[in-house]
Amino acid sequence: VLMSAALSSELSHKCNVRSILIRKDDEVQVVCST
């Protein structure tokens, strides 16, 4: 199962990427939900 998640502004500037793919068994930290 694939999902995409937005990166924080700090990480997006550092990596020049706004979002990243999340795969099964990846660890993520949820800081805000809508």
Backbone atoms as SQL, in Angstrom:
CREATE TABLE atoms (id INTEGER PRIMARY KEY, chain TEXT, resi INTEGER, resn TEXT, atom TEXT, x REAL, y REAL, z REAL);
INSERT INTO atoms VALUES
  (1, 'A', 1, 'VAL', 'N', 0.847, -1.179, 0.000),
  (2, 'A', 1, 'VAL', 'CA', 0.000, 0.000, 0.000),
  (3, 'A', 1, 'VAL', 'C', 0.887, 1.235, 0.000),
  (4, 'A', 2, 'LEU', 'N', 0.631, 2.134, -0.912),
  (5, 'A', 2, 'LEU', 'CA', 1.410, 3.360, -1.005),
  (6, 'A', 2, 'LEU', 'C', 0.546, 4.561, -0.641),
  (7, 'A', 3, 'MET', 'N', 1.159, 5.485, 0.049),
  (8, 'A', 3, 'MET', 'CA', 0.541, 6.773, 0.366),
  (9, 'A', 3, 'MET', 'C', 1.604, 7.836, 0.151),
  (10, 'A', 4, 'SER', 'N', 1.183, 9.068, 0.025),
  (11, 'A', 4, 'SER', 'CA', 2.156, 10.149, 0.005),
  (12, 'A', 4, 'SER', 'C', 1.875, 11.065, 1.183),
  (13, 'A', 5, 'ALA', 'N', 2.938, 11.650, 1.702),
  (14, 'A', 5, 'ALA', 'CA', 2.807, 12.539, 2.848),
  (15, 'A', 5, 'ALA', 'C', 3.636, 13.789, 2.608),
  (16, 'A', 6, 'ALA', 'N', 3.110, 14.907, 3.035),
  (17, 'A', 6, 'ALA', 'CA', 3.835, 16.170, 2.910),
  (18, 'A', 6, 'ALA', 'C', 4.948, 16.228, 3.948),
  (19, 'A', 7, 'LEU', 'N', 6.060, 16.794, 3.554),
  (20, 'A', 7, 'LEU', 'CA', 7.176, 16.975, 4.475),
  (21, 'A', 7, 'LEU', 'C', 7.053, 18.315, 5.185),
  (22, 'A', 8, 'SER', 'N', 7.733, 18.447, 6.293),
  (23, 'A', 8, 'SER', 'CA', 7.775, 19.733, 6.980),
  (24, 'A', 8, 'SER', 'C', 8.501, 20.741, 6.091),
  (25, 'A', 9, 'SER', 'N', 8.289, 22.013, 6.337),
  (26, 'A', 9, 'SER', 'CA', 8.918, 23.038, 5.500),
  (27, 'A', 9, 'SER', 'C', 10.439, 22.955, 5.571),
  (28, 'A', 10, 'GLU', 'N', 10.962, 22.619, 6.748),
  (29, 'A', 10, 'GLU', 'CA', 12.416, 22.487, 6.897),
  (30, 'A', 10, 'GLU', 'C', 12.962, 21.361, 6.017),
  (31, 'A', 11, 'LEU', 'N', 12.316, 20.205, 6.054),
  (32, 'A', 11, 'LEU', 'CA', 12.770, 19.074, 5.244),
  (33, 'A', 11, 'LEU', 'C', 12.544, 19.310, 3.757),
  (34, 'A', 12, 'SER', 'N', 11.431, 19.952, 3.405),
  (35, 'A', 12, 'SER', 'CA', 11.167, 20.187, 1.991),
  (36, 'A', 12, 'SER', 'C', 12.185, 21.144, 1.385),
  (37, 'A', 13, 'HIS', 'N', 12.641, 22.140, 2.140),
  (38, 'A', 13, 'HIS', 'CA', 13.687, 23.030, 1.643),
  (39, 'A', 13, 'HIS', 'C', 15.025, 22.309, 1.562),
  (40, 'A', 14, 'LYS', 'N', 15.305, 21.455, 2.531),
  (41, 'A', 14, 'LYS', 'CA', 16.577, 20.740, 2.571),
  (42, 'A', 14, 'LYS', 'C', 16.691, 19.737, 1.426),
  (43, 'A', 15, 'CYS', 'N', 15.600, 19.020, 1.140),
  (44, 'A', 15, 'CYS', 'CA', 15.623, 17.942, 0.141),
  (45, 'A', 15, 'CYS', 'C', 15.062, 18.368, -1.211),
  (46, 'A', 16, 'ASN', 'N', 14.524, 19.584, -1.309),
  (47, 'A', 16, 'ASN', 'CA', 13.885, 20.073, -2.532),
  (48, 'A', 16, 'ASN', 'C', 12.750, 19.163, -2.993),
  (49, 'A', 17, 'VAL', 'N', 12.025, 18.587, -2.039),
  (50, 'A', 17, 'VAL', 'CA', 10.889, 17.711, -2.320),
  (51, 'A', 17, 'VAL', 'C', 9.768, 18.110, -1.370),
  (52, 'A', 18, 'ARG', 'N', 8.539, 18.213, -1.891),
  (53, 'A', 18, 'ARG', 'CA', 7.425, 18.632, -1.034),
  (54, 'A', 18, 'ARG', 'C', 6.732, 17.461, -0.358),
  (55, 'A', 19, 'SER', 'N', 6.759, 16.287, -1.000),
  (56, 'A', 19, 'SER', 'CA', 6.111, 15.121, -0.402),
  (57, 'A', 19, 'SER', 'C', 6.952, 13.884, -0.668),
  (58, 'A', 20, 'ILE', 'N', 6.648, 12.819, 0.051),
  (59, 'A', 20, 'ILE', 'CA', 7.426, 11.586, -0.055),
  (60, 'A', 20, 'ILE', 'C', 6.465, 10.404, 0.001),
  (61, 'A', 21, 'LEU', 'N', 6.826, 9.316, -0.671),
  (62, 'A', 21, 'LEU', 'CA', 5.998, 8.115, -0.653),
  (63, 'A', 21, 'LEU', 'C', 6.196, 7.354, 0.649),
  (64, 'A', 22, 'ILE', 'N', 5.111, 6.829, 1.163),
  (65, 'A', 22, 'ILE', 'CA', 5.155, 6.008, 2.373),
  (66, 'A', 22, 'ILE', 'C', 4.748, 4.596, 1.986),
  (67, 'A', 23, 'ARG', 'N', 5.554, 3.634, 2.381),
  (68, 'A', 23, 'ARG', 'CA', 5.274, 2.235, 2.094),
  (69, 'A', 23, 'ARG', 'C', 4.939, 1.497, 3.383),
  (70, 'A', 24, 'LYS', 'N', 4.480, 0.288, 3.243),
  (71, 'A', 24, 'LYS', 'CA', 4.160, -0.550, 4.398),
  (72, 'A', 24, 'LYS', 'C', 5.405, -0.707, 5.261),
  (73, 'A', 25, 'ASP', 'N', 5.234, -0.664, 6.563),
  (74, 'A', 25, 'ASP', 'CA', 6.290, -0.812, 7.568),
  (75, 'A', 25, 'ASP', 'C', 7.174, 0.421, 7.724),
  (76, 'A', 26, 'ASP', 'N', 6.882, 1.537, 7.036),
  (77, 'A', 26, 'ASP', 'CA', 7.604, 2.782, 7.283),
  (78, 'A', 26, 'ASP', 'C', 7.109, 3.387, 8.593),
  (79, 'A', 27, 'GLU', 'N', 7.988, 4.071, 9.281),
  (80, 'A', 27, 'GLU', 'CA', 7.599, 4.756, 10.510),
  (81, 'A', 27, 'GLU', 'C', 7.426, 6.234, 10.208),
  (82, 'A', 28, 'VAL', 'N', 6.303, 6.797, 10.653),
  (83, 'A', 28, 'VAL', 'CA', 6.017, 8.211, 10.427),
  (84, 'A', 28, 'VAL', 'C', 5.607, 8.855, 11.740),
  (85, 'A', 29, 'GLN', 'N', 5.708, 10.166, 11.779),
  (86, 'A', 29, 'GLN', 'CA', 5.263, 10.930, 12.939),
  (87, 'A', 29, 'GLN', 'C', 4.161, 11.870, 12.476),
  (88, 'A', 30, 'VAL', 'N', 2.985, 11.719, 13.046),
  (89, 'A', 30, 'VAL', 'CA', 1.853, 12.573, 12.697),
  (90, 'A', 30, 'VAL', 'C', 1.877, 13.788, 13.612),
  (91, 'A', 31, 'VAL', 'N', 1.991, 14.975, 13.010),
  (92, 'A', 31, 'VAL', 'CA', 2.044, 16.189, 13.809),
  (93, 'A', 31, 'VAL', 'C', 0.790, 17.038, 13.652),
  (94, 'A', 32, 'CYS', 'N', 0.019, 16.791, 12.604),
  (95, 'A', 32, 'CYS', 'CA', -1.208, 17.542, 12.380),
  (96, 'A', 32, 'CYS', 'C', -2.128, 16.697, 11.516),
  (97, 'A', 33, 'SER', 'N', -3.396, 16.677, 11.839),
  (98, 'A', 33, 'SER', 'CA', -4.339, 15.931, 11.011),
  (99, 'A', 33, 'SER', 'C', -5.520, 16.825, 10.680),
  (100, 'A', 34, 'THR', 'N', -6.190, 16.497, 9.572),
  (101, 'A', 34, 'THR', 'CA', -7.350, 17.296, 9.171),
  (102, 'A', 34, 'THR', 'C', -8.562, 16.419, 9.012);
